[in-house]
Amino acid sequence: MRVDLRSDTVTVPTEKMRKAMYEAEVGDDVFGEDPTINRLQEMAADICGREAALFVPSGTMANQICVRVQAPRGSEVILEEESHIFLHEVGGLAALAQVQTRLVKGVRGILQPQDIAPLFRPPGDIHAPKTSLVCIEQTSMMAGGTIYPLETIKEISRLAHEKGARVHMDGARLFNAVVASGIPARDFAAPVDSLMFCLSKGLCCPVGSMVVGNNDFIEEARVARKLYGGGMRQAGILAACGIVALTEMIDRLEEDHEKAKIIARAIEGSHLVKPDWNRPETNIIIFSLREPKAGELVKKLADRGVLCLDLDDYRIRMVTHKDVSFEGARYASEVLGELLQ
Ligand SMILES: *Cc1c(COP(=O)(O)O)cnc(C)c1O
């Protein structure tokens, strides 16, 4: 048995997606003439209850576009110290947007309003950069797929707006949060100025992310997308999968969450694991070993057909998705349980 828990990005497109690709009506999207992309953008805006959306090649580009448009060069962006935008986007904040970062440790990856409140730079200080943006991550990947409570998002946005700053939500796994919490995407999307979500992870598309916001913002995002080389032509072939994803791949994320809970049972109570790990709320499991032997455990798991990642010497990450069966999850749980004895 082979169970690939390295990432939900390994998911392959469904039969329906392949058919939709074949049949997709296309046009030149840089001219705004791809009917399939236009339809996907309307659907994404609608599902998030916002005015407009933009199809982009990757989640990284989506985030970088959102920061670029909303954070002026030399301004300061507040983000969680293990956020994807800070850790895993190749220094794009410095290299592309040219902003300064203000890192904050969250609680279970979630920024706490009272912790960021004092960090907004006071206006009129000639020495200080302007605080332009706060970035939040839904779900919070490095904390183990934890969900930002809606009230926290509202409070962070209220604070930021009061201080003349904006809020961007890296919602790479927004729909995992939606399904797990029962809170509609439009509720999570309402308080923020921009958001993005990935089509290419649990939603199983081969390529693509959506940037969502109001009309003015999306117009600027379209320019930034072109600047970053993300203006595509007959990409309706890809957007066709996104339409299938938004129509029928959201509800099934619930299964991924169940599979994560099955695997998590193997970790519970192991004397080799630090007890303070975050029990999975969605499709990501991250736990820390007491000894710096994560690489070793990943190898032993791989020998038994269970693939996962070590994040550092202590931490292991496992991600469930469509292409892990329930049987696979039970097998992974069994093997992990044995190795953690
Ligand atoms: C995967 C991911 C991204 C970036 O998506 P890519 O399509 O891989 O560039 C951004 N943020 C989070 C939290 C992610 O997990």
The ligand as a Gaussian input file, in Angstrom:
#p B3LYP/6-31G(d) Opt

LIG

0 1
 C       -0.020000      26.098000      -0.687000
 C       -0.184000      27.367000       0.034000
 C       -0.007000      28.591000      -0.627000
 C        0.556000      28.737000      -2.027000
 O        0.021000      27.977000      -3.006000
 P        0.890000      27.481000      -4.273000
 O       -0.186000      27.248000      -5.266000
 O        1.584000      26.246000      -3.828000
 O        1.810000      28.564000      -4.685000
 C       -0.245000      29.740000       0.101000
 N       -0.623000      29.695000       1.369000
 C       -0.811000      28.546000       2.036000
 C       -1.245000      28.569000       3.454000
 C       -0.574000      27.342000       1.391000
 O       -0.730000      26.209000       2.056000

